[in-house]
Amino acid sequence: MIMAFDKPPPTPSSLVLDAPPAAAHSDSVDELVAAYGELDAVLDRIAQLSADRCTDAEVVALAKANEVAGRRIASLGLRRLMDVADRDAWRLTGAATMRMFVANHLGVPDVKRRLDHAAALSETYTVTGQKLTPELSATADALAEGAIAPEHVSVILDITNRIPASVEIDDQVAAEVALAEHARTLSPSALRQVGTRLLAHLDPDGELTDDRDRARQRSMTLSRQDAQLMSKLTATLDPITQAMLDVVLAKWAAPGMNNPDDPHSPSGSIDDTDPDTEVIKDAAQRDSRSQAQRNHDALNALLKSVLDGGALGGSHRGLPPQLIISITETQLRESAGLGVTATGADLPWHDVVELAAKADPHLAVFADHTEEILYFGRARRTASRAQRMALFARDRGCTAPDCDQPAMHSEAHHLTDWAEGGRTDINELGVACPKHNRAAGPRRDQWTTRLDRTTRRVTWTPPATTQPINGPPTPRINNIHHPDRALTRAQPPNHD
């Protein structure tokens, strides 16, 4: 464990389309812009009106009309997203990718779902300009009518993605049409039940499912930490992976093994302990954990073994592949607060202390001096490990506005591009994820990065191309990785 003190990217593949036909005439453009202005005015008018004098039947009808209108707006919104994606117009906002535009500039909470909907429900064009129907044509029509909700679309996408690839294409189309029709009258949960039965009908014996389907469905997702700093691990495993996991859990999650609450519990695999001794039997009798808890503790012990054994190699993006934790001098002094890892996870203070007691930590203190060389000028282009450690302690993660990528998934970025004379000095470097690293540079369509000498924060100034949209560009900073600083600014002054 290591502890420390404080050419633009392509469009996502799911949205890459061929060039659409020639743009509409200017009068059509003016009409479209005017129509959105009228819509805004209508919404303002509706917001100012009261339903107090409406009858019960009328307020029910108004609620239904509002829901239908919202669904139709959602359908049009998908078309607008595809307009932006077709032209790579998101670059005008300074976003590094289409996904970042949707998340940061449109404020969409579930970006993947919105882009998946746009890709499946929108028309596309061939090289010759021929219009192609949406992948889920019946579903697109139903959403455009306001007959179904985006939640229905998510269910239909999930079901159709699980239809075996070897099913006849006509049957796949018929299944989508049937699901879209059922969605008009069923709730999303009831529609999922219908979809499950439909899958069973298409492949009753499971004989049509092949390796292509299993490869398409395999996944493992680690959620973000909740208020208790806990995370959920969700996985869909292929048969071989499950078989191997079963063997690992049988050895590492056996009763009595790797029990963090029992100081005498054997660690590692059950085969590492002499089976003739009473150690395993006694530990098993003391073990009150559930099977799920034993599985968790087995994974914990296995990960420790991998980290301690050096199986991850010597470096990852310039940082050692170990548990690297950033703490502040105040936290050390007060023995309170959270430690932040290079992968962006938060650790309670008592866990940091326990880890430090079992490790040989490397303390990098960045004050007035250091024994490590942090200033190389033009002598080298790549940042050293000591510089990466210093950057993690200062920045914690990507410094680009609204980016949540942690330091372990980021790079050392020259604030002045190396090709433009930038120096590999600690005060001329910042943390940036690969996408934002490429988004910064000397061109008009790139961000400008500087280090504020007063706050010691990296500032990002939007490219000049954003001026017509957002006005004169102003430097921005990223507060995502520093919630403690936001809390400090929010506290009222002490007048005692």
C-alpha positions as CSV (number, residue, x, y, z in Angstrom):
1,M,0.0,0.0,0.0
2,I,1.2,3.5,-0.8
3,M,-0.1,6.5,1.1
4,A,0.4,10.1,0.0
5,F,-0.4,13.5,1.4
6,D,-2.4,15.8,0.3
7,K,-6.4,14.3,-33.0
8,P,-9.8,14.3,-31.0
9,P,-11.4,11.0,-29.8
10,P,-13.9,9.2,-32.1
11,T,-17.6,9.2,-31.5
12,P,-18.9,6.2,-29.6
13,S,-19.3,3.2,-31.9
14,S,-23.0,2.8,-31.2
15,L,-23.6,6.2,-32.6
16,V,-21.4,6.3,-35.7
17,L,-23.6,6.9,-38.7
18,D,-23.2,7.4,-42.4
19,A,-23.6,10.9,-43.7
20,P,-27.3,12.0,-43.9
21,P,-28.8,13.7,-47.0
22,A,-28.2,17.4,-47.7
23,A,-29.4,19.9,-45.0
24,A,-32.8,21.3,-45.2
25,H,-33.5,24.8,-46.6
26,S,-33.0,27.8,-44.4
27,D,-36.7,28.4,-44.1
28,S,-37.2,24.9,-42.7
29,V,-34.4,25.6,-40.2
30,D,-36.0,28.8,-39.1
31,E,-39.4,27.1,-38.8
32,L,-37.8,24.4,-36.6
33,V,-36.1,26.9,-34.3
34,A,-39.3,28.9,-34.1
35,A,-41.3,25.8,-33.2
36,Y,-39.0,25.1,-30.2
37,G,-39.5,28.8,-29.2
38,E,-43.2,28.3,-29.4
39,L,-43.0,25.1,-27.4
40,D,-41.1,27.0,-24.7
41,A,-43.7,29.7,-24.6
42,V,-46.5,27.1,-24.4
43,L,-44.8,25.4,-21.5
44,D,-44.5,28.8,-19.7
45,R,-48.2,29.4,-20.3
46,I,-49.2,26.0,-18.9
47,A,-47.0,26.5,-15.9
48,Q,-48.8,29.8,-15.1
49,L,-52.3,28.2,-15.4
50,S,-54.1,26.5,-12.4
51,A,-56.2,23.4,-12.4
52,D,-58.0,24.3,-9.3
53,R,-61.4,24.7,-11.0
54,C,-61.1,21.6,-13.1
55,T,-63.3,18.6,-12.4
56,D,-61.8,15.3,-11.2
57,A,-62.2,13.8,-14.7
58,E,-60.5,16.9,-16.2
59,V,-57.4,16.7,-14.0
60,V,-57.1,13.0,-14.8
61,A,-57.2,13.8,-18.5
62,L,-54.7,16.6,-18.0
63,A,-52.3,14.3,-16.2
64,K,-52.6,11.8,-19.0
65,A,-52.1,14.5,-21.7
66,N,-49.0,15.7,-19.8
67,E,-47.5,12.2,-19.7
68,V,-48.1,11.6,-23.4
69,A,-46.5,15.0,-24.3
70,G,-43.5,14.2,-22.2
71,R,-43.0,10.8,-24.0
72,R,-43.3,12.5,-27.4
73,I,-40.7,15.1,-26.3
74,A,-38.5,12.2,-25.2
75,S,-38.8,10.7,-28.7
76,L,-37.9,14.0,-30.3
77,G,-35.0,14.4,-27.9
78,L,-33.5,11.1,-29.3
79,R,-33.7,12.5,-32.8
80,R,-31.9,15.7,-31.6
81,L,-29.2,13.6,-30.0
82,M,-28.6,11.8,-33.3
83,D,-28.4,15.2,-35.1
84,V,-25.6,16.2,-32.8
85,A,-23.8,12.8,-33.1
86,D,-24.1,12.7,-36.9
87,R,-22.2,15.9,-37.3
88,D,-19.9,15.6,-34.3
89,A,-21.4,18.9,-33.2
90,W,-20.6,18.1,-29.6
91,R,-17.1,19.3,-30.3
92,L,-18.4,22.9,-30.3
93,T,-19.2,22.6,-26.6
94,G,-15.6,21.6,-25.7
95,A,-16.7,18.1,-24.7
96,A,-14.2,15.4,-25.3
97,T,-16.8,12.8,-26.4
98,M,-20.5,12.5,-27.2
99,R,-21.0,10.8,-23.9
100,M,-19.4,13.7,-22.0
101,F,-21.6,16.2,-23.9
102,V,-24.8,14.3,-23.0
103,A,-23.7,13.9,-19.3
104,N,-22.2,17.3,-18.7
105,H,-23.9,19.7,-21.1
106,L,-27.3,18.1,-21.2
107,G,-27.3,16.9,-17.6
108,V,-28.6,13.4,-18.5
109,P,-28.3,11.1,-15.5
110,D,-28.2,7.7,-17.3
111,V,-26.1,8.5,-20.3
112,K,-25.7,4.9,-21.5
113,R,-29.4,4.3,-21.5
114,R,-30.2,7.5,-23.4
115,L,-27.6,6.8,-26.1
116,D,-28.7,3.2,-26.4
117,H,-32.3,4.4,-26.9
118,A,-31.1,6.9,-29.5
119,A,-29.1,4.3,-31.5
120,A,-32.0,1.7,-31.5
121,L,-34.9,4.1,-32.2
122,S,-33.5,6.5,-34.7
123,E,-33.3,6.4,-38.5
124,T,-29.9,6.0,-40.2
125,Y,-28.6,6.6,-43.7
126,T,-26.5,4.7,-46.1
127,V,-23.6,6.2,-48.0
128,T,-25.9,7.0,-51.0
129,G,-28.3,8.8,-48.7
130,Q,-30.9,6.0,-48.5
131,K,-32.9,6.2,-45.3
132,L,-32.9,3.0,-43.1
133,T,-35.7,2.3,-40.6
134,P,-34.8,2.2,-36.9
135,E,-33.5,-1.1,-35.4
136,L,-36.6,-1.2,-33.1
137,S,-39.1,0.3,-35.6
138,A,-42.4,-0.6,-33.8
139,T,-41.0,0.6,-30.5
140,A,-39.8,3.9,-32.1
141,D,-43.4,4.5,-33.4
142,A,-45.0,3.8,-30.1
143,L,-42.7,6.2,-28.2
144,A,-43.2,8.9,-30.9
145,E,-47.0,8.6,-30.3
146,G,-46.5,8.8,-26.6
147,A,-48.1,5.4,-26.1
148,I,-45.1,4.0,-24.2
149,A,-42.5,5.4,-21.8
150,P,-38.7,5.3,-22.0
151,E,-38.8,2.6,-19.3
152,H,-40.7,0.4,-21.7
153,V,-38.0,1.0,-24.3
154,S,-35.3,-0.2,-21.8
155,V,-37.3,-3.5,-21.2
156,I,-37.7,-4.1,-24.9
157,L,-34.0,-3.4,-25.6
158,D,-33.0,-5.8,-22.8
159,I,-35.3,-8.6,-24.1
160,T,-34.4,-8.2,-27.8
161,N,-30.7,-8.2,-26.9
162,R,-31.2,-11.6,-25.3
163,I,-32.8,-13.2,-28.3
164,P,-30.3,-15.8,-29.6
165,A,-28.5,-14.7,-32.8
166,S,-29.5,-17.9,-34.6
167,V,-33.2,-17.1,-34.4
168,E,-34.6,-16.3,-37.8
169,I,-34.6,-12.5,-38.5
170,D,-38.4,-12.6,-39.3
171,D,-39.0,-14.0,-35.8
172,Q,-36.8,-11.4,-34.2
173,V,-38.7,-8.6,-35.9
174,A,-42.0,-10.2,-35.0
175,A,-40.9,-10.4,-31.4
176,E,-40.0,-6.7,-31.3
177,V,-43.4,-5.8,-32.8
178,A,-45.2,-8.0,-30.2
179,L,-43.3,-6.4,-27.3
180,A,-44.1,-2.9,-28.6
181,E,-47.8,-3.7,-28.8
182,H,-47.9,-5.2,-25.3
183,A,-46.0,-2.2,-24.0
184,R,-49.0,0.0,-25.0
185,T,-51.1,-1.6,-22.3
186,L,-48.7,-3.1,-19.8
187,S,-46.4,-1.6,-17.1
188,P,-42.7,-2.1,-17.6
189,S,-42.6,-4.8,-15.0
190,A,-45.5,-6.7,-16.6
191,L,-43.9,-6.3,-20.0
192,R,-40.7,-7.9,-18.7
193,Q,-42.7,-11.0,-17.7
194,V,-44.1,-11.1,-21.2
195,G,-40.7,-10.8,-22.6
196,T,-39.3,-13.6,-20.5
197,R,-42.1,-15.9,-21.7
198,L,-41.4,-14.8,-25.3
199,L,-37.7,-15.7,-24.9
200,A,-38.7,-19.1,-23.6
201,H,-41.0,-19.6,-26.6
202,L,-38.3,-18.7,-29.1
203,D,-35.7,-21.0,-27.5
204,P,-37.6,-23.4,-25.2
205,D,-34.7,-25.9,-24.8
206,G,-31.9,-23.4,-24.9
207,E,-30.4,-25.1,-27.9
208,L,-30.3,-22.0,-30.0
209,T,-28.1,-20.1,-27.5
210,D,-24.5,-20.3,-28.6
211,D,-21.1,-18.8,-27.7
212,R,-22.0,-15.6,-29.6
213,D,-24.9,-15.0,-27.3
214,R,-22.9,-15.8,-24.1
215,A,-20.1,-13.5,-25.2
216,R,-22.6,-10.7,-25.9
217,Q,-24.2,-11.0,-22.4
218,R,-21.2,-11.5,-20.2
219,S,-20.6,-8.6,-17.9
220,M,-19.4,-7.5,-14.5
221,T,-20.3,-4.1,-13.0
222,L,-19.1,-2.4,-9.8
223,S,-21.4,0.3,-8.6
224,R,-20.4,3.5,-7.0
225,Q,-20.1,3.7,-3.3
226,D,-23.3,4.5,-1.4
227,A,-23.7,6.7,1.8
228,Q,-22.1,3.8,3.9
229,L,-19.2,3.5,1.4
230,M,-20.5,0.1,0.3
231,S,-20.6,-1.0,-3.4
232,K,-22.6,-3.6,-5.3
233,L,-20.8,-6.1,-7.6
234,T,-23.2,-7.4,-10.3
235,A,-22.0,-10.0,-12.8
236,T,-23.3,-12.2,-15.6
237,L,-20.7,-15.0,-15.9
238,D,-20.2,-17.3,-18.8
239,P,-20.0,-21.1,-18.0
240,I,-16.2,-21.3,-17.8
241,T,-15.9,-18.3,-15.6
242,Q,-18.5,-19.6,-13.2
243,A,-16.9,-23.0,-13.1
244,M,-13.5,-21.5,-12.2
245,L,-15.2,-19.2,-9.6
246,D,-16.9,-22.2,-8.0
247,V,-13.5,-23.8,-7.5
248,V,-12.0,-20.7,-6.0
249,L,-14.9,-20.2,-3.6
250,A,-14.8,-23.8,-2.5
251,K,-11.2,-23.3,-1.4
252,W,-11.1,-19.7,-0.2
253,A,-14.7,-19.4,1.2
254,A,-14.9,-22.6,3.1
255,P,-16.2,-22.3,6.7
256,G,-13.5,-20.9,9.0
257,M,-11.3,-19.6,6.2
258,N,-10.3,-16.0,5.7
259,N,-12.5,-14.7,8.5
260,P,-11.6,-11.1,9.3
261,D,-13.5,-11.3,12.7
262,D,-11.4,-14.3,13.8
263,P,-7.7,-13.5,14.5
264,H,-6.9,-17.3,14.4
265,S,-8.7,-18.0,11.1
266,P,-6.5,-19.5,8.5
267,S,-5.8,-17.3,5.4
268,G,-5.5,-18.2,1.8
269,S,-6.8,-21.5,0.4
270,I,-8.0,-24.3,2.6
271,D,-5.2,-26.5,1.0
272,D,-2.6,-24.1,2.5
273,T,-3.5,-25.3,6.0
274,D,-2.6,-28.8,7.3
275,P,-5.8,-30.7,7.1
276,D,-4.7,-33.0,10.0
277,T,-4.7,-30.2,12.5
278,E,-7.7,-29.0,14.4
279,V,-7.2,-25.4,13.3
280,I,-9.7,-25.5,10.4
281,K,-12.3,-27.5,12.4
282,D,-12.1,-25.1,15.3
283,A,-12.3,-22.0,13.0
284,A,-15.3,-23.5,11.3
285,Q,-17.1,-24.0,14.6
286,R,-16.5,-20.4,15.5
287,D,-17.6,-19.1,12.1
288,S,-21.1,-17.5,12.1
289,R,-20.9,-15.9,8.7
290,S,-23.4,-16.6,5.9
291,Q,-22.2,-18.1,2.7
292,A,-22.5,-14.7,1.0
293,Q,-20.3,-13.1,3.6
294,R,-17.7,-15.9,3.3
295,N,-17.7,-15.3,-0.5
296,H,-17.1,-11.6,0.1
297,D,-14.2,-12.3,2.5
298,A,-12.7,-14.9,0.1
299,L,-12.6,-12.2,-2.6
300,N,-11.0,-9.8,-0.2
301,A,-8.3,-12.3,0.7
302,L,-7.8,-13.2,-3.0
303,L,-7.3,-9.6,-4.0
304,K,-4.8,-9.1,-1.2
305,S,-2.9,-12.1,-2.4
306,V,-2.8,-10.8,-6.0
307,L,-1.7,-7.3,-4.9
308,D,1.0,-8.6,-2.5
309,G,2.2,-11.2,-5.0
310,G,3.1,-8.7,-7.7
311,A,0.8,-10.3,-10.3
312,L,-0.2,-6.9,-11.6
313,G,3.2,-5.9,-12.8
314,G,5.3,-2.9,-11.8
315,S,3.3,0.0,-13.2
316,H,0.0,1.2,-14.4
317,R,-0.1,4.7,-16.1
318,G,3.0,5.6,-14.1
319,L,1.6,4.6,-10.7
320,P,2.4,1.4,-8.9
321,P,-0.5,-1.1,-9.1
322,Q,-1.0,-1.1,-5.4
323,L,-3.5,0.4,-2.9
324,I,-2.5,4.0,-3.0
325,I,-4.3,6.3,-0.5
326,S,-4.2,10.1,-0.2
327,I,-4.7,11.6,3.2
328,T,-4.3,15.1,4.5
329,E,-2.2,16.4,7.4
330,T,-5.4,17.4,9.2
331,Q,-6.8,13.9,9.0
332,L,-3.6,12.5,10.4
333,R,-3.7,15.0,13.2
334,E,-7.4,14.6,14.1
335,S,-7.6,10.8,13.2
336,A,-10.8,11.4,11.3
337,G,-12.2,11.7,7.8
338,L,-11.8,9.6,4.7
339,G,-8.8,8.4,2.7
340,V,-9.1,8.6,-1.1
341,T,-7.5,5.8,-3.3
342,A,-6.0,6.3,-6.7
343,T,-8.9,4.5,-8.2
344,G,-11.4,7.0,-6.7
345,A,-12.7,4.9,-3.8
346,D,-13.2,6.4,-0.3
347,L,-12.0,4.5,2.8
348,P,-13.0,5.2,6.4
349,W,-10.2,6.5,8.6
350,H,-10.1,3.3,10.8
351,D,-9.6,1.2,7.6
352,V,-6.8,3.4,6.5
353,V,-5.1,3.0,9.9
354,E,-5.5,-0.8,9.8
355,L,-4.1,-1.0,6.3
356,A,-1.1,1.3,7.2
357,A,-0.3,-0.9,10.2
358,K,0.1,-4.0,7.9
359,A,2.0,-2.2,5.2
360,D,5.3,-0.5,4.5
361,P,3.7,2.8,3.3
362,H,5.5,5.3,1.2
363,L,4.7,8.7,2.6
364,A,5.1,11.5,0.1
365,V,5.1,14.8,1.9
366,F,4.7,17.7,-0.5
367,A,5.5,20.9,1.4
368,D,8.6,23.1,0.9
369,H,11.0,20.3,-0.1
370,T,11.3,16.7,-1.1
371,E,14.0,14.2,-1.7
372,E,12.4,13.1,-4.9
373,I,13.2,14.9,-8.2
374,L,10.0,16.6,-9.4
375,Y,11.6,19.0,-11.9
376,F,13.0,17.6,-15.1
377,G,12.4,20.6,-17.5
378,R,13.0,19.4,-21.1
379,A,15.3,16.5,-20.0
380,R,12.5,14.0,-20.2
381,R,9.0,13.9,-21.6
382,T,7.2,11.3,-19.5
383,A,6.5,12.0,-15.8
384,S,8.4,10.0,-13.2
385,R,6.7,7.8,-10.5
386,A,7.5,10.5,-7.9
387,Q,5.8,13.1,-10.1
388,R,2.7,10.9,-10.6
389,M,2.5,10.4,-6.8
390,A,2.7,14.1,-6.3
391,L,0.0,14.7,-8.9
392,F,-2.3,12.2,-7.3
393,A,-1.8,13.8,-3.9
394,R,-2.6,17.2,-5.3
395,D,-5.3,16.5,-8.0
396,R,-6.7,13.0,-7.0
397,G,-8.2,12.5,-10.4
398,C,-8.7,14.1,-13.9
399,T,-8.8,17.8,-13.5
400,A,-11.0,18.5,-16.5
401,P,-14.4,20.0,-15.5
402,D,-17.1,17.5,-14.6
403,C,-14.8,14.5,-15.2
404,D,-14.9,11.7,-12.5
405,Q,-12.0,9.6,-13.8
406,P,-9.6,8.7,-10.9
407,A,-5.9,9.1,-11.0
408,M,-5.3,5.4,-11.6
409,H,-7.2,5.7,-14.9
410,S,-5.6,9.0,-15.9
411,E,-2.3,10.3,-17.2
412,A,0.2,13.0,-16.4
413,H,-0.8,15.9,-18.7
414,H,1.6,18.7,-19.8
415,L,-0.3,22.0,-19.1
416,T,1.6,23.5,-21.9
417,D,1.9,20.9,-24.7
418,W,5.3,19.2,-24.8
419,A,5.5,19.9,-28.6
420,E,5.0,23.6,-27.8
421,G,7.9,23.8,-25.3
422,G,6.1,22.4,-22.2
423,R,8.3,21.2,-19.3
424,T,8.1,18.1,-17.3
425,D,8.0,20.0,-14.0
426,I,5.5,19.3,-11.2
427,N,4.1,22.8,-11.4
428,E,3.5,22.4,-15.2
429,L,1.8,19.0,-15.0
430,G,-1.8,18.0,-14.1
431,V,-3.8,14.8,-14.0
432,A,-6.0,14.2,-17.1
433,C,-7.8,11.1,-18.3
434,P,-6.8,10.0,-21.9
435,K,-9.8,11.6,-23.5
436,H,-9.3,15.0,-21.9
437,N,-5.5,14.8,-22.4
438,R,-6.2,14.7,-26.1
439,A,-8.8,17.4,-25.8
440,A,-6.2,20.0,-24.5
441,G,-3.7,21.7,-26.7
442,P,-2.9,24.8,-28.8
443,R,-5.6,24.4,-31.5
444,R,-8.7,26.6,-31.5
445,D,-10.9,23.5,-30.9
446,Q,-8.9,22.4,-27.8
447,W,-9.0,23.4,-24.2
448,T,-6.2,25.5,-22.6
449,T,-4.9,24.3,-19.2
450,R,-3.0,26.3,-16.6
451,L,-2.1,25.9,-12.9
452,D,-3.5,28.6,-10.7
453,R,-0.5,29.7,-8.6
454,T,-2.7,30.8,-5.7
455,T,-5.1,27.8,-5.3
456,R,-2.8,25.2,-6.8
457,R,-5.7,24.0,-8.9
458,V,-5.5,23.2,-12.6
459,T,-7.9,25.4,-14.6
460,W,-9.4,24.4,-18.0
461,T,-10.5,27.2,-20.4
462,P,-12.9,26.1,-23.1
463,P,-11.8,26.2,-26.7
464,A,-12.5,29.3,-28.8
465,T,-15.1,27.5,-30.8
466,T,-17.5,27.5,-27.8
467,Q,-17.7,31.3,-27.7
468,P,-20.8,31.6,-30.0
469,I,-22.7,29.2,-27.7
470,N,-21.6,30.0,-24.2
471,G,-20.2,33.5,-24.5
472,P,-16.5,34.3,-23.7
473,P,-14.8,31.2,-22.3
474,T,-13.8,31.4,-18.6
475,P,-11.4,29.1,-16.8
476,R,-13.1,26.2,-15.0
477,I,-12.0,23.8,-12.3
478,N,-13.1,20.3,-11.3
479,N,-14.5,19.9,-7.8
480,I,-15.7,16.3,-8.1
481,H,-12.5,14.8,-6.6
482,H,-12.4,17.4,-3.7
483,P,-15.8,17.3,-1.9
484,D,-14.0,18.2,1.3
485,R,-13.0,21.6,-0.2
486,A,-16.6,22.2,-1.2
487,L,-17.8,21.5,2.3
488,T,-15.1,23.9,3.7
489,R,-16.4,26.7,1.5
490,A,-20.0,26.0,2.5
491,Q,-19.4,26.3,6.2
492,P,-20.4,29.6,7.8
493,P,-17.6,31.7,9.2
494,N,-16.8,31.4,12.9
495,H,-17.5,34.7,14.7
496,D,-16.4,33.5,18.1
